[in-house]
Each structure stands twice: as C-alpha cells, then as structure tokens.
C-alpha cells in the first residue's frame, strides 16, 4: 500500500511543473471614478488596436421629475378567454383531469368562503351604522334637554 507510506521528495516534480513568467500588466491611469479615459485605456489594452466606440445614453438627473401616473380607482377587470367550440374529440389523461377538477373545486370553495366573509363584513358594518345612528339620536336628545334646562333655569338669571 503505497498511499500509507511517507511521501517521497517531490522537488523534481515541482521543478518540472513551474509556471512560465508572465509579462507585466499595463498600468491603469488614475483618475475620477467617472472618468472615461481609464475605461478607454482598459478597453484598448484588452481589445487591441481596434477602435470601437459606443454611445453612452444620458441618464436623467435626480432633480428631473417623472410624470405622475393617475391613480386607478376602478376595479381591475378579469377577462376569461372564451373557449372555441371543438367539434373533434380531445383526449386528456384521467389523472390530469382529476387534478384540474380538484383545483377547480378548490377555487369554487375559496370563492364561496370569500363571499361569506364579505357578507359577514357587510352585516358587521350595518350593525355599526345602526349603533352610530342610535348614539347620534341619543346625543341629539341630550342636547335638546340641555337647551331646555338652560332656557328654563338660566334665562331668568339675567
């Protein structure tokens, strides 16, 4: 078992595997981060002597305002595409049909559940409005009695 023995001297192997010397990298000119000169120097060193130019579009400044879109107050409309009448037979795998039927039933159940929640919310809202109307009526009656007492007792004081 050679792999359990001590490692042999690999100096010959390491000498034969040495990497060749690479030429020095070109220096990147220093400048502002937005300076295109440094970018052009890098491009020219990579591309070679070919000269390629690209137009850089102007970005809108932060101070310019984009037009405001009007708020949509109407409900989003959901359109269901109409299925064309098919006079030829269509074959569907039974397991896919059962899965589609199950998902459709789940959607119907969720729609019924949402409808129930909506009905309960309407009922709660109606009860709240009835209570508010009753409070307003009681407050109106209290104001009338205060005015009546004020006029009966304190109008003779002056």
Residue frames as qw, qx, qy, qz and C-alpha x, y, z in Angstrom:
[[0.000, 0.888, 0.459, 0.000, 0.00, 0.00, 0.00],
 [0.493, 0.262, 0.021, 0.829, 1.88, 2.96, -1.31],
 [0.143, -0.729, -0.196, -0.640, -0.53, 5.59, -0.12],
 [0.696, -0.701, -0.157, -0.009, 0.16, 4.74, 3.54],
 [0.758, -0.063, -0.065, 0.645, 3.92, 5.20, 3.19],
 [0.217, -0.698, -0.049, 0.681, 5.68, 8.51, 3.75],
 [0.511, 0.847, 0.094, -0.110, 5.58, 11.00, 0.94],
 [0.767, 0.053, 0.192, 0.610, 8.59, 10.94, -1.29],
 [0.198, -0.526, 0.088, 0.822, 10.51, 14.06, -2.18],
 [0.490, 0.700, 0.516, 0.060, 8.52, 15.87, -4.88],
 [0.151, -0.734, 0.171, 0.639, 11.12, 18.52, -5.69],
 [0.243, -0.078, 0.727, 0.637, 11.73, 17.10, -9.17],
 [0.127, 0.607, 0.765, 0.176, 8.03, 17.14, -9.86],
 [0.074, -0.872, -0.289, 0.389, 7.63, 20.70, -8.58],
 [0.223, -0.528, 0.393, 0.719, 10.52, 21.97, -10.72],
 [0.189, 0.145, 0.793, 0.561, 9.03, 20.43, -13.86],
 [0.007, -0.706, -0.701, -0.104, 5.63, 21.97, -13.08],
 [0.204, -0.482, -0.161, 0.836, 6.79, 25.59, -12.57],
 [0.375, 0.819, 0.421, -0.111, 4.72, 28.23, -14.32],
 [0.548, 0.372, 0.182, 0.727, 6.22, 30.37, -17.10],
 [0.182, -0.383, -0.206, 0.882, 6.96, 34.04, -16.39],
 [0.249, 0.772, 0.575, 0.102, 4.12, 36.31, -17.46],
 [0.299, 0.427, 0.072, 0.851, 4.59, 39.79, -18.96],
 [0.075, -0.248, -0.501, 0.825, 3.84, 42.68, -16.57],
 [0.136, 0.725, 0.675, -0.010, 0.32, 44.06, -16.52],
 [0.213, 0.515, 0.155, 0.815, -0.26, 47.52, -18.04],
 [0.132, -0.241, -0.515, 0.812, -0.76, 50.31, -15.54],
 [0.000, 0.748, 0.635, 0.192, -4.23, 51.78, -15.20],
 [0.166, 0.385, -0.079, 0.904, -4.17, 55.57, -15.29],
 [0.149, -0.442, -0.682, 0.563, -5.55, 57.14, -12.16],
 [0.124, -0.250, -0.273, -0.921, -8.50, 59.49, -12.42],
 [0.523, -0.068, 0.317, -0.788, -12.01, 60.12, -11.27],
 [0.441, 0.092, 0.885, -0.118, -14.27, 57.09, -11.00],
 [0.562, 0.662, 0.408, -0.281, -16.49, 58.52, -13.69],
 [0.061, 0.703, -0.479, -0.522, -13.55, 59.32, -16.00],
 [0.903, 0.375, 0.130, -0.165, -13.95, 57.51, -19.32],
 [0.322, 0.759, -0.566, -0.014, -10.20, 57.82, -20.08],
 [0.321, -0.395, 0.839, -0.193, -9.34, 55.00, -17.71],
 [0.767, 0.249, 0.517, -0.287, -12.15, 52.90, -19.13],
 [0.675, 0.702, -0.153, -0.165, -10.96, 53.52, -22.69],
 [0.079, 0.677, -0.731, 0.047, -7.38, 52.58, -21.75],
 [0.542, -0.148, 0.797, -0.220, -8.56, 49.29, -20.27],
 [0.784, 0.473, 0.309, -0.258, -10.71, 48.55, -23.31],
 [0.515, 0.766, -0.364, -0.121, -7.91, 49.31, -25.74],
 [0.114, -0.549, 0.824, -0.083, -5.45, 47.08, -23.88],
 [0.619, 0.056, 0.750, -0.227, -7.92, 44.20, -23.93],
 [0.716, 0.611, 0.263, -0.210, -9.30, 44.66, -27.45],
 [0.691, 0.058, 0.354, 0.627, -6.02, 45.61, -29.09],
 [0.172, -0.199, 0.200, 0.944, -5.56, 48.38, -31.60],
 [0.035, -0.528, -0.709, -0.466, -9.10, 48.16, -32.91],
 [0.069, 0.029, 0.289, -0.954, -11.03, 51.25, -32.05],
 [0.196, -0.525, -0.795, -0.232, -14.63, 50.72, -31.07],
 [0.105, -0.123, 0.250, -0.955, -16.91, 53.49, -29.91],
 [0.201, -0.514, -0.834, -0.005, -20.14, 53.17, -28.05],
 [0.179, -0.533, -0.066, -0.825, -22.67, 55.82, -27.30],
 [0.234, -0.245, -0.781, 0.525, -23.47, 56.13, -23.64],
 [0.169, -0.704, -0.501, -0.475, -27.02, 57.45, -23.13],
 [0.039, -0.384, 0.348, -0.855, -27.53, 60.36, -20.79],
 [0.314, -0.413, -0.827, 0.216, -29.23, 59.35, -17.57],
 [0.204, -0.802, -0.270, -0.492, -31.90, 61.67, -16.20],
 [0.160, 0.359, -0.540, 0.744, -30.71, 63.73, -13.30],
 [0.220, -0.344, -0.833, 0.373, -32.21, 63.23, -9.88],
 [0.100, 0.328, 0.263, -0.902, -33.75, 66.67, -9.96],
 [0.369, 0.026, -0.514, -0.774, -35.85, 65.94, -13.04],
 [0.547, 0.065, 0.612, -0.568, -39.33, 64.73, -12.19],
 [0.014, 0.119, 0.914, 0.387, -41.01, 61.87, -13.97],
 [0.455, -0.230, -0.222, -0.831, -44.64, 62.48, -14.89],
 [0.360, -0.048, 0.773, -0.521, -47.07, 61.16, -12.32],
 [0.224, -0.190, -0.860, -0.417, -49.47, 58.47, -13.47],
 [0.535, -0.332, 0.023, -0.777, -53.10, 58.98, -12.50],
 [0.288, -0.138, 0.872, -0.371, -54.33, 56.68, -9.76],
 [0.391, -0.137, -0.772, -0.481, -56.59, 53.92, -10.91],
 [0.402, -0.110, 0.508, -0.754, -59.83, 53.97, -8.96],
 [0.821, 0.100, -0.199, -0.526, -61.75, 51.42, -10.97],
 [0.823, -0.250, 0.503, -0.084, -61.68, 47.73, -10.24],
 [0.018, -0.419, 0.795, 0.438, -59.32, 45.62, -12.31],
 [0.822, 0.239, -0.030, -0.516, -61.26, 43.69, -14.89],
 [0.416, -0.264, 0.864, 0.101, -60.67, 39.98, -15.12],
 [0.692, 0.391, -0.240, -0.557, -61.41, 38.56, -18.50],
 [0.665, -0.118, 0.738, 0.009, -61.78, 34.88, -19.11],
 [0.184, 0.343, -0.645, -0.657, -60.96, 33.87, -22.65],
 [0.823, 0.192, 0.157, -0.511, -63.77, 32.14, -24.47],
 [0.477, -0.205, 0.829, 0.208, -63.02, 28.57, -25.40],
 [0.427, 0.297, -0.495, -0.696, -63.61, 27.88, -29.06],
 [0.881, 0.048, 0.264, -0.389, -66.07, 25.18, -29.87],
 [0.031, -0.434, 0.872, 0.226, -64.23, 21.99, -30.63],
 [0.842, 0.150, -0.068, -0.513, -66.09, 19.50, -32.74],
 [0.711, 0.287, -0.639, 0.066, -63.35, 16.92, -32.68],
 [0.831, -0.502, -0.238, 0.036, -62.55, 14.74, -29.71],
 [0.092, 0.754, -0.503, 0.412, -59.98, 15.88, -27.18],
 [0.867, -0.209, -0.435, 0.124, -58.20, 13.30, -25.07],
 [0.144, -0.747, 0.429, -0.488, -56.91, 14.16, -21.61],
 [0.434, 0.090, -0.847, 0.293, -55.19, 11.85, -19.17],
 [0.553, -0.616, -0.525, -0.197, -57.55, 10.91, -16.38],
 [0.593, -0.430, -0.350, 0.585, -55.13, 11.92, -13.61],
 [0.201, 0.048, 0.083, 0.975, -54.67, 15.37, -15.16],
 [0.325, -0.498, -0.471, -0.651, -58.44, 15.75, -15.49],
 [0.620, -0.587, -0.508, 0.116, -58.94, 14.77, -11.85],
 [0.483, -0.257, -0.192, 0.815, -56.25, 17.22, -10.75],
 [0.003, -0.228, -0.250, -0.941, -57.81, 20.03, -12.81],
 [0.477, -0.561, -0.540, -0.408, -61.26, 19.18, -11.45],
 [0.618, -0.493, -0.447, 0.420, -59.90, 19.18, -7.88],
 [0.317, -0.105, -0.045, 0.941, -58.23, 22.58, -8.37],
 [0.192, -0.385, -0.413, -0.803, -61.43, 23.95, -9.88],
 [0.574, -0.600, -0.548, -0.101, -63.44, 22.74, -6.88],
 [0.539, -0.361, -0.311, 0.695, -60.88, 24.36, -4.55],
 [0.108, 0.127, 0.159, 0.973, -61.28, 27.66, -6.42],
 [0.399, -0.523, -0.499, -0.564, -65.07, 27.45, -6.10],
 [0.627, -0.548, -0.499, 0.240, -64.77, 26.73, -2.37],
 [0.413, -0.197, -0.144, 0.877, -62.41, 29.68, -1.87],
 [0.089, -0.309, -0.315, -0.893, -64.79, 31.97, -3.80],
 [0.536, -0.589, -0.534, -0.284, -67.70, 30.85, -1.59],
 [0.612, -0.431, -0.389, 0.538, -65.58, 31.41, 1.53],
 [0.237, 0.007, 0.035, 0.971, -64.66, 34.92, 0.39],
 [0.289, -0.464, -0.454, -0.704, -68.32, 35.61, -0.36],
 [0.609, -0.586, -0.529, 0.070, -69.23, 34.53, 3.20],
 [0.493, -0.295, -0.224, 0.787, -66.55, 36.80, 4.67],
 [0.036, 0.210, 0.245, 0.946, -67.84, 39.68, 2.59],
 [0.452, -0.566, -0.529, -0.442, -71.41, 39.07, 3.75],
 [0.621, -0.530, -0.444, 0.369, -70.30, 38.94, 7.40],
 [0.357, -0.095, -0.043, 0.928, -68.35, 42.17, 6.93],
 [0.173, -0.398, -0.380, -0.817, -71.43, 43.86, 5.47],
 [0.572, -0.605, -0.538, -0.130, -73.54, 42.67, 8.42],
 [0.569, -0.399, -0.310, 0.649, -70.99, 43.98, 10.93],
 [0.178, 0.102, 0.141, 0.968, -70.85, 47.31, 9.10],
 [0.338, -0.530, -0.485, -0.608, -74.64, 47.60, 9.13],
 [0.617, -0.593, -0.483, 0.186, -74.74, 46.89, 12.88],
 [0.459, -0.218, -0.137, 0.850, -72.08, 49.55, 13.48],
 [0.023, -0.284, -0.293, -0.913, -74.04, 52.08, 11.45],
 [0.488, -0.616, -0.532, -0.315, -77.21, 51.29, 13.42],
 [0.607, -0.505, -0.371, 0.489, -75.33, 51.82, 16.70],
 [0.307, -0.027, 0.049, 0.950, -73.88, 55.10, 15.43],
 [0.221, -0.472, -0.430, -0.738, -77.35, 56.29, 14.41],
 [0.590, -0.629, -0.505, 0.001, -78.66, 55.35, 17.87],
 [0.541, -0.345, -0.221, 0.734, -75.80, 57.26, 19.54],
 [0.112, 0.197, 0.224, 0.948, -76.45, 60.28, 17.33],
 [0.399, -0.590, -0.504, -0.489, -80.13, 60.18, 18.29],
 [0.628, -0.577, -0.422, 0.308, -79.30, 59.94, 22.00],
 [0.425, -0.151, -0.043, 0.891, -76.83, 62.81, 21.68],
 [0.082, -0.401, -0.368, -0.835, -79.46, 64.90, 19.89],
 [0.534, -0.654, -0.497, -0.202, -81.97, 64.19, 22.68],
 [0.609, -0.438, -0.293, 0.593, -79.38, 65.11, 25.35],
 [0.252, 0.086, 0.122, 0.956, -78.63, 68.40, 23.56],
 [0.282, -0.553, -0.458, -0.637, -82.35, 69.21, 23.39],
 [0.622, -0.636, -0.446, 0.095, -82.74, 68.56, 27.13],
 [0.527, -0.253, -0.137, 0.799, -79.65, 70.67, 27.94],
 [0.046, 0.282, 0.259, 0.923, -81.05, 73.54, 25.86],
 [0.459, -0.614, -0.507, -0.393, -84.45, 73.14, 27.54],
 [0.643, -0.555, -0.361, 0.385, -82.91, 73.14, 31.05],
 [0.417, -0.042, 0.012, 0.908, -80.65, 76.06, 30.13],
 [0.113, -0.420, -0.322, -0.841, -83.55, 78.12, 28.89],
 [0.564, -0.627, -0.493, -0.212, -85.79, 77.16, 31.86],
 [0.674, -0.564, -0.265, 0.397, -83.26, 77.79, 34.65],
 [0.520, -0.295, 0.062, 0.799, -80.63, 80.20, 33.48],
 [0.178, 0.518, 0.409, 0.730, -82.59, 82.52, 31.21],
 [0.363, -0.847, -0.341, -0.188, -84.31, 84.07, 34.25],
 [0.667, -0.445, -0.114, 0.586, -80.92, 84.77, 35.91],
 [0.385, 0.213, 0.205, 0.874, -80.01, 87.54, 33.51]]
